[in-house]
Amino acid sequence: MEFWTSHPSAPTRAADVAAGAERHGWDGLTTVDSQNLSGDPYVFLALAATGSDRLGLQTSVTNPVTRVAAATATSAMSVQKLSKGRMIVGIGRGDSALAHLGRSPAKLKWFEDYLVNLQTYLRGDEVAFEHTGILDQQAAPVENLGLADAPSSSSIQWAVGIDKVPVEVAATGEKVIGMAARHSDRIMFALGADSERLRWGIDIALEAASKVGKDPDSLKFGAYINIVCHHNLAVARDLGRAGTSLFALFSVMHGSVSGPASEKQQEVFRTIHDSYDMNMHVREGSQQSKVMTDEFMDEYAVIGGVEYCIERLQEIEKLGISKVSVAGPSFTAKS
């Protein structure tokens, strides 16, 4: 099982952060793509590449709205070339990046179309102009200029001989899990550490792959897991409440709960939704962190002593989860 850590997109610290992560044995380093809250992820990852030799590098996560697919592809390919093949595009429908533009997560069809186009670009193939995501009200077709000649389709022409960048989809709901099964190189579940919920997600993915004739055995699974190891359980819970509320929100983003959940869990999920303050995103002391019950924390996250955490992670690995992106303690409201 691979274990990846994360860090905000802070370019001035990127090389040192990457060197430290590599020295401490992490398999990879992820960074957020949230333009109003953090620096540019591709600048951070490029500089992280210069401070490391083997560390995987990944957006966690970008979205299909703030960057057209061609821009995402060329940025990822640039880091891929610089890092000699260590780049991964992590993508979801969008969270804080869109909230701070006054928007909710990307619509489902738009998201799936974007995945198809992104993979096409990353393979070095051509995308038809009508699928680039640029609307006529933004810019008229180039043919309107009446030039002697112009491109007839869109492709990343400079990136010759670069290994394809893998795409991993952060998935929570049934429809996005299905899209990830059809179009991604790995499905990264944001369902918590509950084995029943993860097994539910895996079953949906296997069925979706089978329906389109894709070999279910070719699917790769990972998960975003909130993990806080501490001998004092109360301290561990408190350290993990804000981060856990963030990932739990994904299961109830649109009001209804995704995946299996007991009545008590559903009640907490709904309370998280109704109390979530995006201005206090991943912050201790937020309204949403205060509604996280101890019981919910213990079920949804991996919270406790080292031996207990290892046992929980071993259970998750047995399900077929081969990669864990670790979400650890969160920042205080004053940090």
GUZA-974733 format. One record per residue (C-alpha): residue number from 1; residue in one letter; x, y, z. Coordinates in Angstrom, 3 decimals. Example, Ala and Ser with C-alpha at 12.3 -4.5 7.8 and 13.67 -1.06 7.14 Angstrom:
REM GUZA-974733
<pos = 1	code = A	X = 12.300	Y = -4.500	Z = 7.800>
<pos = 2	code = S	X = 13.670	Y = -1.060	Z = 7.140>
END
This chain:
REM GUZA-974733
<pos = 1	code = M	X = 0.000	Y = 0.000	Z = 0.000>
<pos = 2	code = E	X = 1.255	Y = 3.461	Z = -0.902>
<pos = 3	code = F	X = 1.013	Y = 6.334	Z = 1.573>
<pos = 4	code = W	X = 0.907	Y = 9.923	Z = 0.326>
<pos = 5	code = T	X = 1.085	Y = 13.093	Z = 2.381>
<pos = 6	code = S	X = -0.170	Y = 16.558	Z = 1.494>
<pos = 7	code = H	X = 0.916	Y = 20.169	Z = 1.828>
<pos = 8	code = P	X = -0.566	Y = 23.536	Z = 0.831>
<pos = 9	code = S	X = 0.680	Y = 25.011	Z = -2.450>
<pos = 10	code = A	X = 3.478	Y = 27.120	Z = -0.981>
<pos = 11	code = P	X = 6.119	Y = 27.480	Z = -3.720>
<pos = 12	code = T	X = 8.807	Y = 29.008	Z = -1.490>
<pos = 13	code = R	X = 8.799	Y = 25.872	Z = 0.664>
<pos = 14	code = A	X = 8.121	Y = 23.271	Z = -2.022>
<pos = 15	code = A	X = 11.625	Y = 21.853	Z = -2.480>
<pos = 16	code = D	X = 12.235	Y = 21.558	Z = 1.265>
<pos = 17	code = V	X = 8.803	Y = 20.014	Z = 1.879>
<pos = 18	code = A	X = 9.398	Y = 17.440	Z = -0.851>
<pos = 19	code = A	X = 12.872	Y = 16.604	Z = 0.414>
<pos = 20	code = G	X = 11.471	Y = 16.102	Z = 3.915>
<pos = 21	code = A	X = 8.589	Y = 13.936	Z = 2.705>
<pos = 22	code = E	X = 10.987	Y = 11.771	Z = 0.724>
<pos = 23	code = R	X = 13.391	Y = 11.498	Z = 3.645>
<pos = 24	code = H	X = 10.586	Y = 10.359	Z = 5.940>
<pos = 25	code = G	X = 9.536	Y = 7.589	Z = 3.575>
<pos = 26	code = W	X = 6.348	Y = 8.937	Z = 2.011>
<pos = 27	code = D	X = 5.506	Y = 7.554	Z = -1.421>
<pos = 28	code = G	X = 4.139	Y = 10.824	Z = -2.720>
<pos = 29	code = L	X = 3.201	Y = 14.436	Z = -2.066>
<pos = 30	code = T	X = -0.107	Y = 16.041	Z = -3.032>
<pos = 31	code = T	X = -1.175	Y = 19.659	Z = -3.062>
<pos = 32	code = V	X = -4.486	Y = 21.440	Z = -3.406>
<pos = 33	code = D	X = -5.697	Y = 23.388	Z = -6.441>
<pos = 34	code = S	X = -7.768	Y = 26.135	Z = -4.832>
<pos = 35	code = Q	X = -6.783	Y = 29.456	Z = -6.373>
<pos = 36	code = N	X = -8.346	Y = 31.734	Z = -3.759>
<pos = 37	code = L	X = -6.886	Y = 29.879	Z = -0.788>
<pos = 38	code = S	X = -3.508	Y = 28.617	Z = -1.947>
<pos = 39	code = G	X = -0.736	Y = 29.123	Z = -4.495>
<pos = 40	code = D	X = -0.558	Y = 27.500	Z = -7.913>
<pos = 41	code = P	X = -0.252	Y = 23.708	Z = -7.574>
<pos = 42	code = Y	X = 1.823	Y = 23.157	Z = -10.690>
<pos = 43	code = V	X = 4.411	Y = 25.721	Z = -9.622>
<pos = 44	code = F	X = 4.559	Y = 23.980	Z = -6.230>
<pos = 45	code = L	X = 4.867	Y = 20.499	Z = -7.758>
<pos = 46	code = A	X = 7.500	Y = 21.599	Z = -10.262>
<pos = 47	code = L	X = 9.627	Y = 23.010	Z = -7.459>
<pos = 48	code = A	X = 8.909	Y = 19.914	Z = -5.347>
<pos = 49	code = A	X = 10.328	Y = 17.843	Z = -8.199>
<pos = 50	code = T	X = 13.618	Y = 19.709	Z = -7.907>
<pos = 51	code = G	X = 13.862	Y = 18.837	Z = -4.212>
<pos = 52	code = S	X = 13.220	Y = 15.101	Z = -4.574>
<pos = 53	code = D	X = 14.291	Y = 12.100	Z = -6.623>
<pos = 54	code = R	X = 11.600	Y = 9.429	Z = -6.279>
<pos = 55	code = L	X = 8.622	Y = 11.155	Z = -4.615>
<pos = 56	code = G	X = 5.303	Y = 10.993	Z = -6.501>
<pos = 57	code = L	X = 3.700	Y = 14.377	Z = -7.217>
<pos = 58	code = Q	X = -0.029	Y = 15.019	Z = -7.549>
<pos = 59	code = T	X = -2.792	Y = 17.617	Z = -7.590>
<pos = 60	code = S	X = -5.283	Y = 16.774	Z = -4.875>
<pos = 61	code = V	X = -7.433	Y = 17.837	Z = -6.419>
<pos = 62	code = T	X = -7.921	Y = 20.002	Z = -9.471>
<pos = 63	code = N	X = -11.347	Y = 20.470	Z = -11.065>
<pos = 64	code = P	X = -12.848	Y = 20.760	Z = -14.566>
<pos = 65	code = V	X = -14.048	Y = 24.350	Z = -14.302>
<pos = 66	code = T	X = -11.167	Y = 26.673	Z = -13.421>
<pos = 67	code = R	X = -8.819	Y = 25.290	Z = -16.118>
<pos = 68	code = V	X = -9.679	Y = 24.054	Z = -19.597>
<pos = 69	code = A	X = -8.509	Y = 20.484	Z = -20.184>
<pos = 70	code = A	X = -5.677	Y = 21.588	Z = -22.493>
<pos = 71	code = A	X = -4.257	Y = 23.835	Z = -19.770>
<pos = 72	code = T	X = -4.448	Y = 21.075	Z = -17.157>
<pos = 73	code = A	X = -2.788	Y = 18.638	Z = -19.551>
<pos = 74	code = T	X = 0.085	Y = 20.932	Z = -20.499>
<pos = 75	code = S	X = 0.754	Y = 21.869	Z = -16.858>
<pos = 76	code = A	X = 0.759	Y = 18.212	Z = -15.823>
<pos = 77	code = M	X = 2.992	Y = 17.253	Z = -18.747>
<pos = 78	code = S	X = 5.433	Y = 20.003	Z = -17.799>
<pos = 79	code = V	X = 5.784	Y = 18.595	Z = -14.273>
<pos = 80	code = Q	X = 5.947	Y = 15.084	Z = -15.729>
<pos = 81	code = K	X = 8.907	Y = 16.030	Z = -17.913>
<pos = 82	code = L	X = 10.697	Y = 17.892	Z = -15.151>
<pos = 83	code = S	X = 10.183	Y = 15.096	Z = -12.598>
<pos = 84	code = K	X = 11.038	Y = 12.308	Z = -15.063>
<pos = 85	code = G	X = 7.672	Y = 10.610	Z = -14.826>
<pos = 86	code = R	X = 6.434	Y = 11.225	Z = -11.270>
<pos = 87	code = M	X = 3.350	Y = 13.376	Z = -11.952>
<pos = 88	code = I	X = -0.302	Y = 12.380	Z = -11.404>
<pos = 89	code = V	X = -3.399	Y = 14.475	Z = -12.069>
<pos = 90	code = G	X = -5.830	Y = 14.131	Z = -9.192>
<pos = 91	code = I	X = -9.211	Y = 15.581	Z = -10.121>
<pos = 92	code = G	X = -12.691	Y = 15.931	Z = -8.671>
<pos = 93	code = R	X = -15.815	Y = 17.960	Z = -9.371>
<pos = 94	code = G	X = -14.562	Y = 20.901	Z = -7.318>
<pos = 95	code = D	X = -15.004	Y = 22.138	Z = -3.769>
<pos = 96	code = S	X = -13.390	Y = 25.253	Z = -2.291>
<pos = 97	code = A	X = -11.934	Y = 26.370	Z = -5.644>
<pos = 98	code = L	X = -15.461	Y = 26.744	Z = -7.020>
<pos = 99	code = A	X = -17.091	Y = 27.900	Z = -3.782>
<pos = 100	code = H	X = -14.795	Y = 30.926	Z = -3.774>
<pos = 101	code = L	X = -15.998	Y = 31.730	Z = -7.281>
<pos = 102	code = G	X = -19.603	Y = 31.493	Z = -6.152>
<pos = 103	code = R	X = -20.130	Y = 28.081	Z = -7.747>
<pos = 104	code = S	X = -21.038	Y = 24.577	Z = -6.630>
<pos = 105	code = P	X = -19.272	Y = 21.407	Z = -7.899>
<pos = 106	code = A	X = -19.172	Y = 20.824	Z = -11.656>
<pos = 107	code = K	X = -22.199	Y = 19.227	Z = -13.268>
<pos = 108	code = L	X = -21.922	Y = 15.508	Z = -13.925>
<pos = 109	code = K	X = -21.993	Y = 15.498	Z = -17.725>
<pos = 110	code = W	X = -19.482	Y = 18.331	Z = -17.887>
<pos = 111	code = F	X = -17.204	Y = 16.403	Z = -15.541>
<pos = 112	code = E	X = -17.329	Y = 13.184	Z = -17.570>
<pos = 113	code = D	X = -16.742	Y = 15.019	Z = -20.856>
<pos = 114	code = Y	X = -13.780	Y = 16.775	Z = -19.282>
<pos = 115	code = L	X = -12.285	Y = 13.463	Z = -18.124>
<pos = 116	code = V	X = -12.530	Y = 12.064	Z = -21.641>
<pos = 117	code = N	X = -10.877	Y = 15.151	Z = -23.150>
<pos = 118	code = L	X = -8.164	Y = 15.331	Z = -20.496>
<pos = 119	code = Q	X = -7.205	Y = 11.707	Z = -21.083>
<pos = 120	code = T	X = -7.193	Y = 12.369	Z = -24.832>
<pos = 121	code = Y	X = -4.773	Y = 15.277	Z = -24.437>
<pos = 122	code = L	X = -2.536	Y = 13.298	Z = -22.076>
<pos = 123	code = R	X = -2.307	Y = 10.451	Z = -24.589>
<pos = 124	code = G	X = -1.103	Y = 12.937	Z = -27.191>
<pos = 125	code = D	X = -4.268	Y = 12.657	Z = -29.265>
<pos = 126	code = E	X = -6.491	Y = 15.355	Z = -30.774>
<pos = 127	code = V	X = -9.598	Y = 16.931	Z = -29.278>
<pos = 128	code = A	X = -12.243	Y = 18.466	Z = -31.528>
<pos = 129	code = F	X = -12.656	Y = 22.207	Z = -31.071>
<pos = 130	code = E	X = -16.273	Y = 21.810	Z = -29.984>
<pos = 131	code = H	X = -15.112	Y = 19.695	Z = -27.028>
<pos = 132	code = T	X = -12.456	Y = 22.055	Z = -25.668>
<pos = 133	code = G	X = -14.830	Y = 23.667	Z = -23.182>
<pos = 134	code = I	X = -14.555	Y = 27.157	Z = -24.655>
<pos = 135	code = L	X = -17.923	Y = 28.689	Z = -25.473>
<pos = 136	code = D	X = -18.712	Y = 30.920	Z = -28.463>
<pos = 137	code = Q	X = -19.777	Y = 33.719	Z = -26.132>
<pos = 138	code = Q	X = -16.264	Y = 33.677	Z = -24.701>
<pos = 139	code = A	X = -14.367	Y = 33.632	Z = -28.017>
<pos = 140	code = A	X = -15.557	Y = 33.252	Z = -31.608>
<pos = 141	code = P	X = -14.240	Y = 30.368	Z = -33.752>
<pos = 142	code = V	X = -10.800	Y = 30.970	Z = -35.244>
<pos = 143	code = E	X = -12.193	Y = 30.369	Z = -38.726>
<pos = 144	code = N	X = -14.063	Y = 33.670	Z = -38.389>
<pos = 145	code = L	X = -10.757	Y = 35.486	Z = -38.783>
<pos = 146	code = G	X = -10.490	Y = 34.390	Z = -42.414>
<pos = 147	code = L	X = -6.776	Y = 33.544	Z = -42.201>
<pos = 148	code = A	X = -4.976	Y = 31.497	Z = -44.856>
<pos = 149	code = D	X = -4.792	Y = 28.539	Z = -42.486>
<pos = 150	code = A	X = -5.340	Y = 27.660	Z = -38.828>
<pos = 151	code = P	X = -5.422	Y = 24.559	Z = -36.608>
<pos = 152	code = S	X = -8.309	Y = 22.184	Z = -37.298>
<pos = 153	code = S	X = -8.246	Y = 20.456	Z = -33.909>
<pos = 154	code = S	X = -6.593	Y = 20.772	Z = -30.495>
<pos = 155	code = S	X = -3.610	Y = 18.788	Z = -29.186>
<pos = 156	code = I	X = -0.564	Y = 19.318	Z = -26.979>
<pos = 157	code = Q	X = 1.980	Y = 19.480	Z = -29.774>
<pos = 158	code = W	X = 5.146	Y = 20.173	Z = -27.787>
<pos = 159	code = A	X = 4.907	Y = 17.155	Z = -25.478>
<pos = 160	code = V	X = 6.539	Y = 14.485	Z = -27.631>
<pos = 161	code = G	X = 8.094	Y = 11.468	Z = -25.941>
<pos = 162	code = I	X = 6.660	Y = 12.173	Z = -22.480>
<pos = 163	code = D	X = 5.173	Y = 9.219	Z = -20.596>
<pos = 164	code = K	X = 1.424	Y = 9.583	Z = -20.183>
<pos = 165	code = V	X = 0.414	Y = 11.273	Z = -16.939>
<pos = 166	code = P	X = -2.043	Y = 9.093	Z = -14.968>
<pos = 167	code = V	X = -5.405	Y = 10.541	Z = -13.947>
<pos = 168	code = E	X = -6.935	Y = 9.693	Z = -10.565>
<pos = 169	code = V	X = -10.526	Y = 10.687	Z = -9.806>
<pos = 170	code = A	X = -11.687	Y = 11.619	Z = -6.313>
<pos = 171	code = A	X = -15.093	Y = 9.929	Z = -6.084>
<pos = 172	code = T	X = -17.857	Y = 9.732	Z = -3.516>
<pos = 173	code = G	X = -21.256	Y = 9.399	Z = -5.198>
<pos = 174	code = E	X = -22.409	Y = 6.485	Z = -7.319>
<pos = 175	code = K	X = -22.378	Y = 8.382	Z = -10.626>
<pos = 176	code = V	X = -18.885	Y = 9.817	Z = -10.198>
<pos = 177	code = I	X = -17.577	Y = 6.414	Z = -9.102>
<pos = 178	code = G	X = -18.966	Y = 5.033	Z = -12.360>
<pos = 179	code = M	X = -17.266	Y = 7.779	Z = -14.371>
<pos = 180	code = A	X = -14.005	Y = 7.105	Z = -12.576>
<pos = 181	code = A	X = -14.289	Y = 3.400	Z = -13.358>
<pos = 182	code = R	X = -14.774	Y = 4.200	Z = -17.040>
<pos = 183	code = H	X = -12.198	Y = 6.944	Z = -17.513>
<pos = 184	code = S	X = -9.563	Y = 7.095	Z = -14.752>
<pos = 185	code = D	X = -6.316	Y = 5.308	Z = -14.051>
<pos = 186	code = R	X = -7.231	Y = 4.988	Z = -10.387>
<pos = 187	code = I	X = -10.368	Y = 5.635	Z = -8.352>
<pos = 188	code = M	X = -9.663	Y = 7.536	Z = -5.142>
<pos = 189	code = F	X = -12.642	Y = 7.055	Z = -2.841>
<pos = 190	code = A	X = -13.613	Y = 9.874	Z = -0.497>
<pos = 191	code = L	X = -15.873	Y = 7.662	Z = 1.592>
<pos = 192	code = G	X = -13.984	Y = 7.542	Z = 4.864>
<pos = 193	code = A	X = -12.340	Y = 4.492	Z = 6.445>
<pos = 194	code = D	X = -15.540	Y = 2.503	Z = 7.024>
<pos = 195	code = S	X = -15.065	Y = -0.881	Z = 5.326>
<pos = 196	code = E	X = -18.754	Y = -1.158	Z = 4.430>
<pos = 197	code = R	X = -18.711	Y = 2.183	Z = 2.644>
<pos = 198	code = L	X = -15.481	Y = 1.379	Z = 0.793>
<pos = 199	code = R	X = -16.789	Y = -2.038	Z = -0.241>
<pos = 200	code = W	X = -19.932	Y = -0.315	Z = -1.562>
<pos = 201	code = G	X = -17.792	Y = 2.000	Z = -3.687>
<pos = 202	code = I	X = -15.670	Y = -0.846	Z = -5.025>
<pos = 203	code = D	X = -18.751	Y = -2.865	Z = -6.005>
<pos = 204	code = I	X = -20.186	Y = 0.113	Z = -7.917>
<pos = 205	code = A	X = -16.901	Y = 0.608	Z = -9.752>
<pos = 206	code = L	X = -16.613	Y = -3.056	Z = -10.721>
<pos = 207	code = E	X = -20.161	Y = -3.087	Z = -12.070>
<pos = 208	code = A	X = -19.638	Y = 0.159	Z = -14.026>
<pos = 209	code = A	X = -16.487	Y = -1.208	Z = -15.635>
<pos = 210	code = S	X = -18.200	Y = -4.449	Z = -16.606>
<pos = 211	code = K	X = -21.086	Y = -2.601	Z = -18.257>
<pos = 212	code = V	X = -18.741	Y = -0.888	Z = -20.744>
<pos = 213	code = G	X = -16.625	Y = -3.971	Z = -21.389>
<pos = 214	code = K	X = -13.668	Y = -2.806	Z = -19.296>
<pos = 215	code = D	X = -11.820	Y = -5.540	Z = -17.435>
<pos = 216	code = P	X = -12.777	Y = -5.077	Z = -13.744>
<pos = 217	code = D	X = -9.404	Y = -6.526	Z = -12.769>
<pos = 218	code = S	X = -7.734	Y = -3.542	Z = -14.449>
<pos = 219	code = L	X = -9.219	Y = -1.102	Z = -11.923>
<pos = 220	code = K	X = -6.997	Y = 0.412	Z = -9.266>
<pos = 221	code = F	X = -8.417	Y = 1.682	Z = -5.983>
<pos = 222	code = G	X = -7.218	Y = 4.232	Z = -3.474>
<pos = 223	code = A	X = -8.812	Y = 6.267	Z = -0.702>
<pos = 224	code = Y	X = -8.590	Y = 9.575	Z = 1.087>
<pos = 225	code = I	X = -8.415	Y = 8.632	Z = 4.769>
<pos = 226	code = N	X = -8.382	Y = 10.927	Z = 7.784>
<pos = 227	code = I	X = -5.691	Y = 9.505	Z = 10.067>
<pos = 228	code = V	X = -4.510	Y = 10.800	Z = 13.423>
<pos = 229	code = C	X = -2.261	Y = 8.511	Z = 15.482>
<pos = 230	code = H	X = -2.011	Y = 9.516	Z = 19.126>
<pos = 231	code = H	X = -1.967	Y = 7.553	Z = 22.385>
<pos = 232	code = N	X = -4.597	Y = 9.900	Z = 23.844>
<pos = 233	code = L	X = -7.826	Y = 9.157	Z = 21.982>
<pos = 234	code = A	X = -9.499	Y = 12.416	Z = 22.995>
<pos = 235	code = V	X = -6.564	Y = 14.425	Z = 21.663>
<pos = 236	code = A	X = -6.531	Y = 12.412	Z = 18.439>
<pos = 237	code = R	X = -10.226	Y = 13.033	Z = 17.864>
<pos = 238	code = D	X = -9.888	Y = 16.763	Z = 18.453>
<pos = 239	code = L	X = -6.931	Y = 17.001	Z = 16.076>
<pos = 240	code = G	X = -8.881	Y = 15.239	Z = 13.347>
<pos = 241	code = R	X = -12.319	Y = 16.834	Z = 13.621>
<pos = 242	code = A	X = -11.912	Y = 19.661	Z = 11.093>
<pos = 243	code = G	X = -10.263	Y = 17.541	Z = 8.404>
<pos = 244	code = T	X = -12.781	Y = 14.752	Z = 8.880>
<pos = 245	code = S	X = -15.696	Y = 17.183	Z = 8.554>
<pos = 246	code = L	X = -14.285	Y = 18.299	Z = 5.186>
<pos = 247	code = F	X = -14.155	Y = 14.794	Z = 3.726>
<pos = 248	code = A	X = -17.470	Y = 13.815	Z = 5.313>
<pos = 249	code = L	X = -19.086	Y = 16.788	Z = 3.562>
<pos = 250	code = F	X = -18.390	Y = 15.156	Z = 0.193>
<pos = 251	code = S	X = -20.831	Y = 12.368	Z = 1.123>
<pos = 252	code = V	X = -23.633	Y = 14.856	Z = 1.674>
<pos = 253	code = M	X = -22.595	Y = 17.800	Z = -0.513>
<pos = 254	code = H	X = -25.959	Y = 18.049	Z = -2.257>
<pos = 255	code = G	X = -28.114	Y = 17.214	Z = 0.778>
<pos = 256	code = S	X = -28.599	Y = 13.449	Z = 0.476>
<pos = 257	code = V	X = -26.137	Y = 10.938	Z = 1.935>
<pos = 258	code = S	X = -24.031	Y = 8.880	Z = -0.485>
<pos = 259	code = G	X = -23.201	Y = 5.317	Z = 0.472>
<pos = 260	code = P	X = -24.349	Y = 3.102	Z = 3.326>
<pos = 261	code = A	X = -24.760	Y = 4.830	Z = 6.685>
<pos = 262	code = S	X = -26.565	Y = 4.081	Z = 9.943>
<pos = 263	code = E	X = -29.273	Y = 6.410	Z = 11.199>
<pos = 264	code = K	X = -26.821	Y = 8.043	Z = 13.605>
<pos = 265	code = Q	X = -24.256	Y = 8.503	Z = 10.836>
<pos = 266	code = Q	X = -26.852	Y = 9.989	Z = 8.516>
<pos = 267	code = E	X = -27.841	Y = 12.450	Z = 11.208>
<pos = 268	code = V	X = -24.232	Y = 13.606	Z = 11.583>
<pos = 269	code = F	X = -23.782	Y = 13.810	Z = 7.805>
<pos = 270	code = R	X = -26.843	Y = 16.033	Z = 7.482>
<pos = 271	code = T	X = -25.733	Y = 18.217	Z = 10.398>
<pos = 272	code = I	X = -22.327	Y = 18.656	Z = 8.759>
<pos = 273	code = H	X = -24.041	Y = 19.793	Z = 5.565>
<pos = 274	code = D	X = -26.355	Y = 22.229	Z = 7.309>
<pos = 275	code = S	X = -23.623	Y = 23.746	Z = 9.490>
<pos = 276	code = Y	X = -20.715	Y = 23.795	Z = 7.028>
<pos = 277	code = D	X = -19.027	Y = 27.182	Z = 6.752>
<pos = 278	code = M	X = -16.780	Y = 27.304	Z = 3.661>
<pos = 279	code = N	X = -15.091	Y = 30.393	Z = 5.139>
<pos = 280	code = M	X = -13.705	Y = 28.069	Z = 7.845>
<pos = 281	code = H	X = -12.674	Y = 25.335	Z = 5.411>
<pos = 282	code = V	X = -10.484	Y = 22.705	Z = 7.168>
<pos = 283	code = R	X = -10.185	Y = 24.864	Z = 10.268>
<pos = 284	code = E	X = -10.379	Y = 23.719	Z = 13.868>
<pos = 285	code = G	X = -13.051	Y = 25.550	Z = 15.791>
<pos = 286	code = S	X = -15.360	Y = 25.733	Z = 12.780>
<pos = 287	code = Q	X = -19.077	Y = 25.038	Z = 13.128>
<pos = 288	code = Q	X = -18.736	Y = 21.819	Z = 11.157>
<pos = 289	code = S	X = -15.896	Y = 20.482	Z = 13.300>
<pos = 290	code = K	X = -17.986	Y = 20.921	Z = 16.439>
<pos = 291	code = V	X = -20.767	Y = 18.604	Z = 15.231>
<pos = 292	code = M	X = -18.435	Y = 15.633	Z = 14.728>
<pos = 293	code = T	X = -19.433	Y = 13.132	Z = 17.415>
<pos = 294	code = D	X = -16.837	Y = 10.798	Z = 18.921>
<pos = 295	code = E	X = -18.705	Y = 7.792	Z = 17.561>
<pos = 296	code = F	X = -18.747	Y = 9.216	Z = 14.038>
<pos = 297	code = M	X = -15.049	Y = 10.093	Z = 14.228>
<pos = 298	code = D	X = -14.140	Y = 6.566	Z = 15.287>
<pos = 299	code = E	X = -16.117	Y = 5.008	Z = 12.428>
<pos = 300	code = Y	X = -15.361	Y = 7.415	Z = 9.585>
<pos = 301	code = A	X = -11.696	Y = 8.134	Z = 10.327>
<pos = 302	code = V	X = -8.685	Y = 6.186	Z = 11.617>
<pos = 303	code = I	X = -8.186	Y = 7.653	Z = 15.067>
<pos = 304	code = G	X = -6.171	Y = 6.186	Z = 17.932>
<pos = 305	code = G	X = -2.889	Y = 4.609	Z = 18.917>
<pos = 306	code = V	X = -0.312	Y = 3.397	Z = 16.420>
<pos = 307	code = E	X = -1.183	Y = -0.316	Z = 16.648>
<pos = 308	code = Y	X = -4.893	Y = 0.398	Z = 16.250>
<pos = 309	code = C	X = -4.255	Y = 2.603	Z = 13.201>
<pos = 310	code = I	X = -2.125	Y = -0.111	Z = 11.605>
<pos = 311	code = E	X = -4.882	Y = -2.683	Z = 12.132>
<pos = 312	code = R	X = -7.507	Y = -0.437	Z = 10.546>
<pos = 313	code = L	X = -5.280	Y = 0.252	Z = 7.554>
<pos = 314	code = Q	X = -4.587	Y = -3.437	Z = 7.098>
<pos = 315	code = E	X = -8.345	Y = -4.057	Z = 6.979>
<pos = 316	code = I	X = -8.665	Y = -1.373	Z = 4.301>
<pos = 317	code = E	X = -5.808	Y = -2.870	Z = 2.286>
<pos = 318	code = K	X = -7.549	Y = -6.260	Z = 2.266>
<pos = 319	code = L	X = -10.475	Y = -4.645	Z = 0.426>
<pos = 320	code = G	X = -8.167	Y = -3.888	Z = -2.515>
<pos = 321	code = I	X = -7.187	Y = -0.332	Z = -1.595>
<pos = 322	code = S	X = -3.584	Y = 0.047	Z = -2.744>
<pos = 323	code = K	X = -3.067	Y = 3.759	Z = -2.076>
<pos = 324	code = V	X = -3.987	Y = 6.008	Z = 0.826>
<pos = 325	code = S	X = -3.836	Y = 9.784	Z = 0.668>
<pos = 326	code = V	X = -3.469	Y = 10.720	Z = 4.314>
<pos = 327	code = A	X = -5.420	Y = 13.655	Z = 5.703>
<pos = 328	code = G	X = -3.950	Y = 14.376	Z = 9.127>
<pos = 329	code = P	X = -4.448	Y = 17.032	Z = 11.814>
<pos = 330	code = S	X = -5.829	Y = 20.368	Z = 10.659>
<pos = 331	code = F	X = -4.841	Y = 23.995	Z = 11.181>
<pos = 332	code = T	X = -6.289	Y = 26.035	Z = 14.000>
<pos = 333	code = A	X = -8.516	Y = 28.966	Z = 13.154>
<pos = 334	code = K	X = -5.646	Y = 31.359	Z = 14.044>
<pos = 335	code = S	X = -2.880	Y = 29.643	Z = 12.043>
END
